Amino acid sequence: MTPELVAPVHTGGPTVIREARVPKPCVIVIFGAGGDLTHRKLMPAFFHLGIDGTWPDDFAIIGVDRVAKDDATFRQEIHAALTEAGQDPDGQSEAWQLLEPRLSYLQGNLDDPATYQAVQQRLVELDSAHPGVEGHLFYLAIPPSLYAETIERLSSSGVLPRTVEPSQRPWARVIIEKPFGRDLESAKALNGVARKAMAEHQIYRIDHYLGKETVQNLLVLRFANSIFEPVWNRHHIDHVQITTAEEVGVEHRGPYYEEAGVVRDMFQNHLLQVLTLMAMEPPTTFRADAVRDEKVKVLHAIRSHTPAEMHEFAVRGQYGPGSINGKPVIGYREEERVAPDSVTPTYAAMRFLIDNWRWKGVPFFLRSGKRLPARTTEIAIQFKQPPHLMFAVPEGEHIDANVLVLRVQPSEGVALRFDVKVPGLGVRMAPVNMDFDYADGFGTTTHEAYETLLLDCILGDATLFIRSDEAEAAWEIVDPLIAHWEEKKPLHFPNYAAGSAGPAVADELIARAGAVWRKIG
Ligand code: BG6
């Protein structure tokens, strides 16, 4: 058992780097307003921004979707969706009263030019009714197969003008959801369409992991503290483990997941994004391109592998039946709308090597899977053993090396493990955790990732969004592996039981480097 030290309490008031800002009036158009993303993520985020008082007095949201309905029905649906998502629009009536009258609905098909004319007309009406409106945000909460056509039509209809300078008003920005393409080629094609229609500064490729509080805290931890930088390199770090474990299965998303699999769903975006923030060189300023330039350099420095070596560096798994929290659950192949002989991986573990001066020889182990024992996302930095130990450690025992853990979810915080002397007359050592928990330290619940990112986009801050070259560089890394796995079908799927820590091949992968995975949960 690891004894707990007293959690540190933050001292003094916070230093403001970038004050929470209230945006200028704007109009948001959500394509796919009847969909899951709008209901589960976007509307709760808008509503919560209202609770925080982060909305300007003047803003409007136009929902666009195929089904015919009037504004009142749309508003009722959003009210129900907020409740479903755990918000309380009746209890928080002030925020709901702010949001409700600003919601309106437009019925239209995305392949129909009339839809874009109707959007344009509604924008003109809103702009003239609200002269302070500074810009228009178009959110593509639609199936990825429709991204290109929608962008083209937005552009050709004149709804989405190209703005040469970011400072130009009214601004026009587009948020594109993941997956951004399904391989390098399609990502390049989509980038081509997007760049033909608009300037790069208008394109916001979203990855909600970048909006998570602890992921951003990684930047503060690394670059606002001087104690970490000297040890943040191959001289002191033995290896790094980045884990995103989920308890849930594929839920109702069988068809999407069958096409995607864990590498496209989690590695190409979320895990590689976290890795870049962990590994990048210090940017010179906290500006979008300065940060993104450094992230891209990391992606380019990741070593590639030939198909023959790939099994050494990456393993996959698929869950079979098992139990989660004592309740029996079905296997992936039995899930709704999943092929009974599916070979789609629901788990992967990989070893990455970054060929640069800072990281040469330091393995980065990344793993992610569905139906694991707990929902956990963390970055664990495992330091090296002391070079020489003057204490006599009994035969067969070892001391635990220092570990710095950044917990992204569920309980956000930072913990440092180090060894101390156990009180007593003899000299005995024990590892302890110095644990900082966000909720304990600041007494507030943190914001949902989508709130941060929506606000950033409206404010024109692209630091936490993915640039075109980043998206392509990430595909360059995972594409060969996906192709290799699609060609070499797995023979032993399912190979881990739901509720277990993943397949045995993942343990073997990390053991080859003399390490073990941290316990999940
Ligand atoms: C999404 C994936 O991007 O991220 C899902 O498509 C996954 O499959 C989800 O469940 C995980 O996000 P979070 O914020 O719950 O860790």
Residues whose N, C-alpha, C, O or C-beta is under 5 A from the ligand:
A	BS01	BG6	D265
